[in-house]
Amino acid sequence: MPNASLFALLLRAQLRFARATPLTSLSALLGLALGIASIVAVHQICEQIVRSLDAVVPVDLRAATHRATRAELRADDYFELRRQWRAGDLAGVRSLAPQLEGRRSYQGRSLAISGIDWLAMPPISGRADAQADDASQNNPAPNASATDAGPIFNGVYVFGLGEQAAGARLTIAGQRLTVLGTADPQGAARLIADIEVAQALLGPTPADRLSAVLLQVADPLEGVRRALNRFLPGFDAGLPLPAPPAIPGWQVQDLAVLLPEQRFGRSVLFNLGALGTLSILVAWFLMYQTALLWFRRQEPVFALLRQQGTPQPLLFASFSAALLLLSTLAAALGVVLGGLLARGLLRALGDLEPDIALPWPPALALKVIASAVLVPLLSVLLVARAVRPVTAQAERRAVRVRLLVAVALTLLALALALLPQGGLLGGFAAILTGCGVLVVLLTPVLQVLRARRWQGLDLHLRMGVRELLWHPRDLAAALAALALAVATSIGIATMVQSFRADFELMLDQRLADDLRVEGSVLDLQLFATAVERGAVPDAAGQRRYEQASVRVEGVPLTLTRSRLDARGASRFAVADALPTDAVLLSEAAGRRLGRGAGDTVEIGGARLQVAALYPGYGDLEGTGQIDTQAPELRDTLGQTLSFELVRLGVDAVGEPRDLADAISEDWPTLRVATRAMVRDRAVLIFDRTFAITRALTAVALLVAAVGLYSALVALGLSQSRAHRLLTFMGQQRAERLRFALGRALAVTCVTLLLAVPLGFFIAAVLCYVVNPRGFGWSVPLTWQPAAVLWPLLWAFLAAVLAGLLGDRNEAH
């Protein structure tokens, strides 16, 4: 018979096998589809978040990478810097443009104004991480070409000034301005314009004064960042930032540091991408386990065909074709499920409009194709190797090699976690290396457990345990996938719960007042006067909080002024009252300024001593706290710093909720929230932030459970003769259940021995390495029993259910 005809016959036999074992085929199809769905969902979620992040980058900073400042910066300094650049003395600098910043009053609000020389800016496409952003078409970026320069010289971009359509006209300080783009109508009031317009708006200031020079600097890792962003959006946040160019007499800072919300968002993206990578690994383990299951089920038939002269390559070719057909169907189903999962999670977070289509870049298609084609083919090769007979001596030698590799990987993981230069990528590499230790140690652990006698167990329980441990090669992939999923779940759950416990402790400290009252400055002054006169009878006292945005050594800082007596300082875990010549800095501000407790820092012309650093969860820009009696501070124009954002903290005599209702009724222009309301809202936002993480870990556990079912079915098939003997000898249904429980007990023991230590290692790396490097604050690790027990309980239940279903499938 020609090989082509024989191949067609073998392929039809494979398809008949799939129809004859529907439960096995459907479980394999569902497992592969869930694995691909997790890949699709993670990629689309990350792409959408990248779009959102790019859309909120200030227009004047989109084409720049660094910001250069110096004391008393003038236009002559800029022109001298430009002359050096044209002479080739500024290595790596592609372009530079002057920037002017300041504030003025507009409609009773403090309006931040930023001016930029549009003609000196390069095109936006020059950014190394430029993304096609359909969502930001209402906020177009200016081009540097002279042909496009016409309308932008009298046009502005506005933020926080209410709903303003593109093309609308504004009159500010006698200047008629055209709105080019708008965003965030309820946020902080900002205006971005051409530098000449900004000079006119800021009024009588030195005409040649500048705030900074924006630079676009070549990145040696630009190609790597682009490649990572294509295949793992946001993963480039794990790469170290390029060193800023050294310019004598100038202070140069990376905009990734000066745009903390971007750094925060990309750190979240990096963590999602890392979790998605672990999901991919679990899915790929499942694909291998599926291939092994199918081969085990057909191995007796293959043996007969080989005896009758059928070539071995042709058998594996038909086997590969059937597996590819299954994986192709799974890929189609996974694409649909992944899109639904991504849309559901993004809508739950409020980050997706119903009519916006999710991105489907070519890189995602390549990842799906690779998972549906290349991985199954590789799995067939690994299956062909796994079914070869191995001598006892070779098996012992392999175990020794695995132990040596595990020791080496453990040392490497510790080095990657402790190396400060590694950044986020080093933290993830440490986690990935720890996962490698788990995979390498799996077979030796099974060998050790197999050597135990398991005395004291019921006969059927003991048989179930021994049956699982006597076939490590058939079960390694499924157990590794389950252990990785459980370890990831333990690590992430422990980190999130540690984060939540410390976050709630911080809330209890900061929310010292019973009520938070916000409104216009005039309304708050009237209300404060009423409280002082006793016109608000249930108000026991009040505390005034004032905020201002300042720049300290070129770093933006939100400065709050309040009464920091012993009670006020306790909100930041400081025991004594804060001296008037001291300042409290958040961890993010201290890290960006290079200051710690005991150092001094100049803020607004005053030298203040840093009394302590406090954790600032969600502190994206950096914050500072000073006492109301602190020395007078000045802004960049030399004028007295204006603290224009004011709120009041009010203590209640009785129930805070009753006082809040009374204030809202008598003062409708004020916004009042009780401490419980603020706390609950903050915790709700916290929980929503990690909703995607929980969903993805749940998907990984589900995929691993399906893989475990496939493994147990394969194991049952390899022991079919023993099962038939036990049935012939009168094994009862309850005894078969105890047999399944024995296998589940063995699965849980293996998972406990491997997944729990790895889960704790992942949690420690996330708390002490990833969080400080990515978000700017540390999280003290606290062990939560629920974070360990729930994943282990899921593993046990999945093993019991898989064993029972596998046993039912064997009976048919």
C-alpha positions in Angstrom: 0.0 0.0 0.0 1.5 3.4 -0.9 2.5 5.5 2.1 0.0 8.2 1.2 -2.9 5.8 1.3 -1.6 4.2 4.5 -1.3 7.7 6.0 -4.9 8.5 5.1 -6.0 5.3 6.6 -4.1 5.9 9.8 -5.5 9.4 10.0 -9.0 8.2 9.7 -8.3 5.7 12.5 -7.1 8.6 14.7 -10.4 10.5 14.0 -12.4 7.4 14.8 -10.5 7.1 18.1 -11.4 10.7 18.9 -15.1 10.0 18.3 -15.0 6.8 20.3 -13.5 8.6 23.4 -15.6 11.8 23.5 -14.9 12.7 27.1 -11.1 12.4 26.6 -11.3 14.4 23.3 -13.5 17.1 24.8 -11.3 17.5 27.9 -8.2 17.9 25.7 -10.0 20.3 23.4 -11.3 22.4 26.4 -7.9 22.4 28.1 -6.1 23.5 25.0 -8.7 26.2 24.3 -8.5 27.6 27.8 -4.7 27.7 27.5 -4.9 29.7 24.3 -7.8 31.8 25.7 -5.5 32.9 28.6 -2.8 33.9 26.0 -5.3 35.9 24.0 -6.9 37.6 27.0 -3.6 38.6 28.6 -2.3 40.1 25.3 -5.5 42.0 24.5 -5.8 43.4 28.0 -2.2 44.6 28.0 -2.6 46.1 24.5 -5.7 48.0 25.7 -3.9 49.3 28.8 -0.9 50.4 26.7 -3.3 52.4 24.5 -4.9 54.0 27.6 -1.5 54.9 29.1 -0.2 56.4 25.8 -3.4 58.4 25.4 -2.8 60.2 28.8 0.8 61.1 28.2 1.0 64.9 28.1 1.2 66.2 24.5 4.3 68.2 25.1 6.2 65.1 26.4 5.2 62.5 23.9 8.2 63.0 21.6 10.7 63.4 24.4 12.6 60.9 26.6 14.5 63.1 29.0 14.2 66.5 30.8 17.2 68.7 31.4 17.2 71.5 34.0 19.6 73.9 35.7 19.4 76.8 38.1 18.1 80.1 36.6 17.6 78.6 33.1 17.5 81.2 30.4 17.1 81.2 26.7 20.9 81.8 26.2 21.5 78.5 28.1 19.2 76.7 25.7 20.9 78.1 22.6 24.3 77.2 24.0 23.1 73.7 24.5 21.7 73.6 21.0 25.0 74.8 19.6 26.8 71.9 21.4 24.2 69.5 20.0 24.7 70.7 16.4 28.4 70.4 16.9 28.0 66.8 17.9 29.1 67.2 21.5 25.9 65.7 22.9 26.3 62.0 22.1 23.0 60.1 21.7 20.8 63.2 21.7 18.5 63.2 18.7 16.6 66.5 19.3 15.9 69.1 22.0 13.2 71.7 22.6 12.7 74.4 25.2 9.8 74.2 27.8 8.2 76.9 29.9 6.0 76.0 32.9 4.0 78.2 35.2 0.6 78.9 36.8 -2.1 81.5 36.6 -5.6 81.9 37.9 -8.5 81.1 35.6 -12.2 81.0 36.6 -11.2 80.8 40.2 -8.9 77.8 39.7 -5.2 77.4 39.5 -4.3 76.6 35.9 -1.0 74.9 35.2 0.5 76.1 31.9 3.1 74.3 29.9 4.7 75.8 26.7 6.8 74.0 24.2 8.5 75.0 20.9 6.5 72.8 18.5 8.9 73.4 15.6 11.8 72.0 17.6 9.9 68.8 18.6 10.5 65.7 16.5 7.5 63.7 15.1 5.7 61.6 17.7 6.6 58.5 15.7 10.2 59.0 16.9 9.3 57.5 20.3 10.9 54.1 20.8 7.7 52.6 22.1 5.3 54.4 19.8 1.9 52.7 19.6 -0.9 53.1 17.1 -3.5 54.7 19.3 -7.0 54.9 17.8 -8.5 56.0 21.1 -6.5 59.2 21.2 -7.6 60.7 17.9 -9.5 63.4 19.8 -6.2 64.4 21.3 -3.8 64.5 18.3 -0.1 65.3 18.7 1.5 68.1 16.9 4.1 67.5 14.2 7.4 69.2 13.9 7.1 70.0 10.2 6.6 73.6 9.3 3.8 72.7 6.9 1.7 71.6 9.9 2.7 74.5 12.1 0.0 76.9 11.1 -2.9 76.3 13.5 -0.9 75.1 16.5 0.7 78.4 17.3 -2.6 79.8 18.6 -4.0 76.4 19.7 -3.9 74.7 23.0 -4.6 71.4 24.6 -6.7 71.6 27.7 -7.3 69.2 30.6 -9.6 69.6 33.6 -11.6 72.5 32.1 -14.8 70.7 31.5 -16.1 69.4 28.2 -14.4 71.2 25.4 -14.7 70.1 21.8 -11.8 70.3 19.4 -12.1 73.6 17.6 -13.8 75.5 20.4 -12.5 79.0 21.4 -11.2 80.1 24.8 -10.2 83.5 26.1 -7.5 83.4 28.8 -5.6 86.5 29.9 -6.9 88.4 26.8 -5.6 85.7 24.4 -8.1 84.1 21.9 -7.1 80.4 21.8 -8.3 77.4 19.7 -8.8 74.1 21.5 -6.8 71.4 19.6 -7.6 68.6 21.9 -9.0 67.8 25.4 -9.1 65.1 28.0 -9.9 64.4 31.6 -12.5 67.2 31.9 -12.8 66.7 35.7 -9.1 66.4 36.5 -6.4 68.9 37.4 -6.6 72.1 35.3 -3.8 72.1 32.7 -3.1 73.8 29.5 -0.4 73.0 26.9 0.5 75.5 24.2 3.2 76.8 22.0 6.0 78.5 24.1 5.2 82.0 22.8 1.5 81.6 23.7 2.6 80.3 27.2 4.8 83.4 27.7 1.9 85.7 26.9 -0.4 83.7 29.2 2.0 83.7 32.2 2.2 87.5 32.2 5.0 89.8 33.3 7.9 87.3 33.8 11.4 87.5 32.3 10.9 87.0 28.6 14.0 84.7 28.3 13.1 82.5 31.3 12.7 78.8 30.7 11.8 75.8 32.9 13.5 73.0 31.2 14.8 71.6 27.9 13.2 68.4 26.6 15.5 65.9 25.0 15.0 62.9 22.8 17.8 60.5 23.5 18.7 57.3 21.5 18.1 54.1 23.5 20.6 51.3 22.8 17.8 48.8 23.8 15.2 50.4 21.5 15.0 47.3 19.2 14.6 45.0 22.2 11.9 47.2 23.7 9.9 47.2 20.4 10.2 43.5 20.1 9.1 42.9 23.7 6.2 45.3 23.3 5.0 43.5 20.2 4.9 40.1 21.8 4.5 41.0 25.5 2.9 44.5 25.8 4.4 46.4 28.7 7.1 43.8 29.3 9.7 46.4 28.4 9.1 48.0 31.8 11.3 45.2 33.1 14.3 46.5 31.2 16.6 49.0 32.9 16.2 52.6 32.0 19.0 54.0 29.8 21.5 56.1 31.5 20.8 59.8 31.0 23.4 61.8 29.0 26.0 63.6 31.1 25.8 67.3 30.3 28.1 69.4 32.5 26.1 72.0 34.5 22.8 70.3 33.7 20.6 67.9 35.6 19.1 65.3 33.2 16.3 63.0 34.2 14.4 60.3 32.4 10.7 61.1 31.7 9.8 57.5 32.8 10.7 58.8 36.3 9.0 62.2 35.9 5.8 60.5 34.6 5.1 58.1 37.5 1.6 57.2 36.4 3.3 55.8 33.2 5.8 53.9 35.3 3.1 52.6 37.6 0.9 51.5 34.7 3.7 49.7 32.8 4.7 48.0 36.0 1.2 46.6 36.3 1.5 45.6 32.6 4.8 43.9 33.3 3.2 41.8 36.1 0.2 40.9 33.9 2.6 39.9 31.1 4.7 37.8 33.6 1.5 36.1 34.8 0.5 35.5 31.2 3.8 33.9 30.5 3.2 31.5 33.4 -0.2 30.8 31.9 1.4 30.0 28.6 3.8 27.5 30.3 0.8 25.8 32.0 -1.0 25.6 28.7 2.1 24.2 26.9 2.5 21.5 29.7 -1.1 20.6 29.0 -0.5 20.2 25.3 2.3 17.8 26.0 0.2 15.9 28.4 -2.6 15.7 25.8 -0.2 14.2 23.3 1.1 11.7 25.8 -2.5 10.7 26.7 -3.4 10.1 23.1 -0.3 8.1 22.5 -0.8 5.9 25.5 -4.4 5.1 24.5 -3.2 4.0 21.0 0.1 2.4 22.0 -1.2 -1.2 21.9 -2.5 -0.6 18.4 0.7 1.1 17.3 2.7 -1.9 18.6 0.6 -4.3 16.5 1.0 -2.1 13.4 4.7 -2.0 13.8 4.8 -5.8 14.0 3.0 -5.9 10.7 5.6 -3.6 9.0 4.0 -0.2 9.4 6.9 2.4 9.4 7.3 4.1 12.8 7.6 7.6 11.2 4.3 7.1 9.4 2.6 6.3 12.7 3.9 9.4 14.3 3.0 11.4 11.2 -0.7 10.4 11.4 -0.6 10.9 15.2 0.8 14.4 14.7 -1.8 15.3 12.1 -4.6 14.3 14.4 -3.1 16.3 17.2 -2.7 19.3 15.0 -6.3 19.1 13.9 -7.4 19.0 17.6 -5.1 22.0 18.5 -6.4 24.0 15.5 -10.0 23.5 16.7 -8.9 24.4 20.2 -7.2 27.6 18.9 -10.3 28.7 17.2 -12.4 28.2 20.3 -9.6 29.7 22.5 -9.6 32.9 20.4 -13.3 33.4 20.9 -13.1 32.6 24.7 -10.1 34.8 25.1 -11.8 37.8 23.5 -14.8 37.3 25.7 -12.7 37.0 28.8 -10.7 40.1 27.9 -13.8 42.2 27.3 -15.4 41.0 30.4 -12.5 41.8 32.6 -11.9 45.2 31.0 -15.5 46.2 31.4 -15.5 45.1 35.0 -12.6 47.5 35.5 -14.4 50.3 33.6 -11.5 50.4 31.0 -13.5 49.5 27.9 -16.4 51.2 26.0 -18.9 48.7 24.5 -18.3 49.9 20.9 -14.4 49.8 21.0 -12.9 46.8 19.3 -10.0 45.0 21.1 -6.7 45.0 19.2 -5.6 41.9 17.3 -1.9 42.6 16.4 0.1 40.2 14.2 2.3 39.3 17.2 -0.8 37.8 19.0 -1.6 35.8 15.9 1.9 34.4 15.8 1.6 33.4 19.5 -1.7 31.6 18.8 -0.2 29.8 15.8 2.9 28.8 17.7 0.8 27.4 20.5 -1.5 25.6 18.1 1.1 24.2 15.7 4.7 24.3 17.0 4.1 23.3 20.5 2.0 20.2 19.6 4.7 19.1 17.1 7.4 19.6 19.8 5.1 17.6 22.2 5.1 14.7 19.7 8.9 14.6 19.7 9.0 14.7 23.5 6.4 11.9 23.6 8.5 9.8 21.3 11.4 10.2 23.7 9.3 9.7 26.9 8.0 6.3 25.8 11.5 4.8 25.2 12.5 2.3 27.9 15.0 3.5 30.5 17.3 1.4 32.6 17.4 1.8 36.4 20.9 3.0 36.2 20.1 5.6 33.7 17.2 6.7 35.8 19.3 7.1 38.9 21.9 9.0 36.9 19.2 11.4 35.6 18.0 12.0 39.2 21.5 13.0 40.3 21.8 15.4 37.3 18.4 16.9 38.2 19.4 17.5 41.8 22.6 19.3 40.6 20.6 21.4 38.2 18.1 22.3 40.9 20.8 23.5 43.2 22.3 25.6 40.4 18.9 27.1 39.5 18.2 27.9 43.1 21.4 29.8 43.5 20.7 31.6 40.2 17.1 32.5 41.4 18.4 34.0 44.7 21.1 36.0 42.8 18.6 37.4 40.3 16.2 38.4 43.2 19.0 40.1 45.2 20.8 41.8 42.4 19.6 45.4 42.5 20.6 46.2 38.9 18.1 43.5 37.6 15.1 45.7 37.8 11.6 44.2 37.2 13.1 41.8 34.6 15.5 40.4 37.3 12.5 39.9 39.6 10.6 38.0 37.0 13.6 36.0 35.9 14.0 35.0 39.6 10.4 33.7 39.6 10.8 31.9 36.3 14.0 30.3 37.5 12.2 29.2 40.7 9.6 27.6 38.5 12.4 25.8 36.7 13.5 24.4 40.1 10.0 23.0 40.6 10.0 21.3 37.2 13.5 19.8 37.7 12.8 18.5 41.2 9.5 16.8 40.3 11.0 13.5 39.3 13.3 13.2 42.4 10.4 14.1 44.7 8.3 11.3 43.1 11.3 8.9 43.6 11.5 9.8 47.3 7.8 9.4 47.8 7.8 6.1 45.9 10.3 4.7 48.3 8.0 5.2 51.3 5.9 2.2 52.3 2.8 4.3 53.2 1.9 2.0 56.0 -1.3 2.6 58.0 -3.4 3.5 55.0 -6.4 1.5 53.7 -5.3 -1.0 51.0 -7.2 0.9 48.3 -5.8 4.3 49.4 -2.3 2.8 49.5 -2.8 1.4 46.0 -3.9 4.7 44.6 -0.9 6.5 46.1 1.6 3.9 44.9 0.0 3.8 41.4 0.5 7.5 41.0 4.1 7.5 42.2 5.1 4.5 40.1 4.6 6.4 36.8 6.5 9.7 37.0 7.2 9.9 33.3 3.5 9.8 32.4 2.5 12.3 35.1 5.4 14.8 35.2 3.9 17.3 32.8 0.4 17.4 34.5 1.8 17.5 38.0 4.3 20.3 37.0 1.4 22.3 35.4 -0.7 21.9 38.5 2.1 22.7 40.9 3.1 25.8 38.9 -0.5 27.0 38.9 -0.9 26.4 42.6 2.4 28.0 43.4 1.5 31.1 41.3 -1.9 31.3 43.0 -0.3 31.0 46.5 2.4 33.6 45.7 0.0 36.1 44.2 -2.7 35.6 46.8 -0.1 36.0 49.6 1.2 39.2 48.0 -2.2 40.6 47.5 -3.4 39.8 51.0 -0.2 41.2 52.5 -0.6 44.3 50.3 -4.3 44.6 51.4 -3.5 44.2 55.2 -0.8 46.9 55.0 -3.0 49.1 52.8 -5.9 48.9 55.4 -3.4 49.6 58.2 -2.3 52.7 56.3 -5.9 53.8 55.7 -6.6 53.4 59.5 -3.6 55.7 60.2 -4.3 58.3 57.5 -8.0 58.6 58.0 -7.7 60.1 61.4 -10.7 62.4 60.9 -14.3 61.3 61.1 -15.3 63.3 58.0 -13.6 64.5 54.9 -15.1 67.8 53.5 -14.2 69.1 50.1 -15.4 72.1 48.0 -14.3 75.5 46.8 -11.9 77.5 48.9 -14.6 80.1 49.7 -17.2 77.5 50.7 -14.6 75.8 53.0 -13.7 79.1 54.6 -17.3 79.8 55.4 -17.9 76.3 56.7 -14.7 76.5 58.9 -15.9 79.7 60.4 -19.3 78.2 61.1 -17.5 75.3 62.9 -15.4 77.7 65.0 -18.5 79.6 66.0 -20.3 76.5 67.1 -22.9 76.8 64.3 -22.3 73.1 63.5 -23.2 71.6 66.9 -22.2 68.0 66.2 -18.7 69.0 65.0 -16.1 68.5 67.7 -13.2 70.1 65.8 -11.6 70.5 62.4 -8.2 70.2 60.7 -7.2 72.0 57.5 -5.3 70.3 54.7 -3.8 72.4 51.9 -2.0 71.1 48.8 0.3 72.5 46.2 2.2 71.1 43.3 5.9 71.9 43.4 9.1 70.8 41.7 12.0 69.8 43.9 15.3 69.3 42.0 13.2 69.0 38.8 11.0 66.2 40.4 7.3 67.0 40.7 6.0 66.7 44.2 2.5 67.1 45.8 3.1 69.0 49.1 0.5 69.0 51.8 0.4 71.5 54.7 -1.5 70.6 57.8 -1.1 70.6 61.6 1.4 67.9 62.3 1.2 67.7 66.0 1.4 64.3 67.8 -2.0 63.3 66.4 -1.3 64.5 62.9 2.1 62.9 62.7 0.8 59.6 63.9 -1.1 59.4 60.6 2.3 58.6 59.0 3.6 56.3 61.8 5.7 59.1 63.4 5.5 59.2 67.2 6.3 62.8 67.9 5.1 66.1 66.5 6.9 67.2 63.4 9.3 70.2 63.8 8.5 73.2 61.8 11.7 73.0 59.8 11.2 69.3 58.8 9.3 67.4 56.1 7.9 63.9 55.7 8.5 62.3 52.3 6.8 59.3 50.8 8.9 56.4 49.8 8.4 57.2 46.1 9.5 60.9 46.7 12.5 59.8 48.8 13.6 57.3 46.2 13.3 59.7 43.3 15.1 62.5 45.2 17.7 60.2 46.7 16.8 61.3 50.2 16.3 59.3 53.4 15.6 60.1 57.1 18.0 62.7 58.4 18.9 64.2 55.0 18.1 67.7 54.0 16.2 68.9 50.9 15.5 72.3 49.5 11.8 73.0 48.8 10.7 76.4 47.6 13.9 78.1 48.8 13.7 76.6 52.3 16.1 73.9 53.7 14.1 71.2 55.4 15.2 68.1 57.2 13.6 64.8 56.2 12.1 63.5 59.4 11.0 60.1 58.0 9.8 58.3 55.0 6.3 56.9 54.9 4.7 54.3 52.5 2.5 56.0 49.9 0.3 53.3 48.3 -1.0 54.7 45.0 1.5 57.5 45.3 2.4 57.9 41.7 4.1 61.4 41.7 5.6 61.6 45.2 4.2 63.4 48.2 5.5 65.4 51.1 4.0 66.7 54.4 4.9 69.9 56.2 3.5 71.6 59.2 1.4 74.8 59.0 4.2 76.6 60.9 6.8 75.6 58.3 8.9 78.4 56.7 7.4 80.3 53.8 7.9 78.6 50.5 8.2 80.0 47.0 7.2 78.7 43.6 9.3 78.7 40.4 8.6 82.4 39.8 9.9 83.4 43.2 6.4 84.2 44.5 4.9 82.8 47.7 3.7 79.3 47.1 0.0 79.2 46.8 -1.7 76.2 48.5 -5.0 76.3 46.5 -6.3 72.8 46.9 -8.0 72.8 50.4 -10.0 70.2 52.3 -11.1 69.9 55.9 -11.1 67.0 58.3 -13.9 67.2 60.8 -14.4 65.2 64.1 -17.9 64.3 65.1 -19.4 64.3 68.6 -21.8 61.5 67.8 -22.4 59.3 64.8 -20.3 60.6 61.8 -23.0 59.5 59.3 -25.5 61.8 61.0 -23.1 64.7 60.9 -22.4 64.0 57.3 -26.1 64.1 56.4 -26.6 67.3 58.4 -23.7 69.0 56.6 -24.8 67.8 53.2 -28.3 69.2 53.9 -27.1 72.6 55.2 -24.2 73.0 52.8 -25.1 71.5 49.5 -22.1 72.8 47.7 -19.7 70.8 49.9 -18.8 67.1 49.3 -18.8 65.1 52.5 -17.6 61.6 53.1 -17.3 59.7 56.3 -14.1 57.8 57.2 -15.9 54.5 56.6 -17.1 55.7 53.1 -13.6 56.7 52.1 -12.1 53.5 53.5 -14.6 51.3 51.7 -14.1 53.2 48.4 -10.3 52.8 48.6 -10.6 49.1 49.4 -13.0 48.6 46.5 -10.6 50.3 44.1 -7.8 48.1 45.5 -9.8 44.9 45.0 -10.8 45.9 41.4 -7.1 46.6 40.6 -6.3 42.9 41.3 -9.4 41.5 39.7 -7.6 40.6 36.5 -4.8 38.9 38.4 -7.3 36.7 40.3 -9.2 35.8 37.1 -6.0 34.8 35.3 -4.7 32.6 38.2 -8.2 31.0 38.2 -7.9 30.2 34.5 -4.4 28.8 35.0 -5.7 26.5 37.8 -8.6 25.4 35.6 -6.2 24.6 32.7 -4.0 22.6 35.1 -7.0 20.7 36.4 -7.9 19.7 32.9 -4.3 18.6 32.3 -4.4 16.5 35.5 -7.6 14.8 34.3 -5.8 13.8 31.1 -2.8 12.5 33.1 -5.0 10.4 35.3 -6.8 8.9 32.4 -3.5 8.0 30.8 -2.4 6.5 34.1 -5.6 4.5 34.4 -5.1 3.2 30.8 -1.5 2.0 31.7 -3.0 0.1 34.6 -6.1 -1.2 32.8 -5.1 -4.9 33.4 -4.7 -4.3 37.2 -8.1 -2.5 37.3 -9.8 -5.3 35.4 -8.3 -7.8 37.9 -9.6 -5.8 40.9 -13.0 -5.6 39.3 -13.0 -9.4 38.7 -12.1 -9.9 42.3 -15.1 -7.9 43.4 -13.9 -4.4 44.0 -16.9 -2.3 45.2 -17.8 1.2 44.2 -16.8 2.6 47.7 -13.4 0.9 47.3 -13.0 2.5 43.9 -13.7 5.8 45.5 -11.0 5.2 48.1 -8.7 4.3 45.3 -9.4 7.7 43.6 -8.9 9.4 46.9 -5.6 7.7 47.3 -4.5 9.2 43.9 -5.8 12.6 45.0 -3.9 12.4 48.3 -0.7 11.6 46.3 -1.3 14.6 44.0 -1.9 16.9 47.0 1.3 15.7 48.7 3.4 16.4 45.6 1.8 19.8 45.2 2.3 20.6 48.9 6.0 19.6 48.8 6.8 21.6 45.6 4.2 24.3 45.2 4.1 25.8 48.7 7.8 26.6 49.0 7.8 28.0 45.4 4.6 30.0 46.3 6.3 31.6 49.3 9.3 32.4 47.2 7.1 34.1 44.5 5.4 36.1 47.2 8.7 37.2 48.8 10.0 38.3 45.4 6.8 40.2 44.6 6.7 42.0 47.9 10.4 42.8 48.4 11.7 43.0 44.8 8.9 43.6 42.2 6.8 46.1 44.3 9.7 48.4 45.3 11.2 48.4 41.8 8.0 48.7 39.9 5.7 50.7 42.1 8.0 52.6 44.5 6.8 51.2 47.8 7.6 48.1 49.8 5.1 45.6 51.2 5.8 43.7 54.5 5.1 40.1 53.8 2.5 38.4 56.0 1.5 34.8 55.8 -2.2 34.2 55.2 -3.5 30.6 55.7 -6.3 31.1 53.2 -3.8 32.0 50.5 -2.3 28.5 50.9 -5.3 26.4 51.8 -7.6 27.4 49.0 -5.2 26.5 46.1 -4.3 23.2 47.8 -8.0 22.5 48.4 -8.7 23.2 44.7 -5.8 20.8 43.7 -7.3 18.1 46.0 -10.8 18.5 44.6 -9.5 18.7 41.1 -7.6 15.4 41.6 -10.6 13.7 43.1 -12.9 14.8 40.3 -10.4 14.0 37.7 -9.9 10.6 39.2 -13.6 9.8 39.3 -14.2 11.1 35.7 -11.1 9.2 34.6 -12.3 6.0 36.2 -15.7 6.5 34.5 -14.0 7.1 31.2 -11.9 3.9 31.6 -15.1 1.9 32.3 -16.5 2.9 28.9 
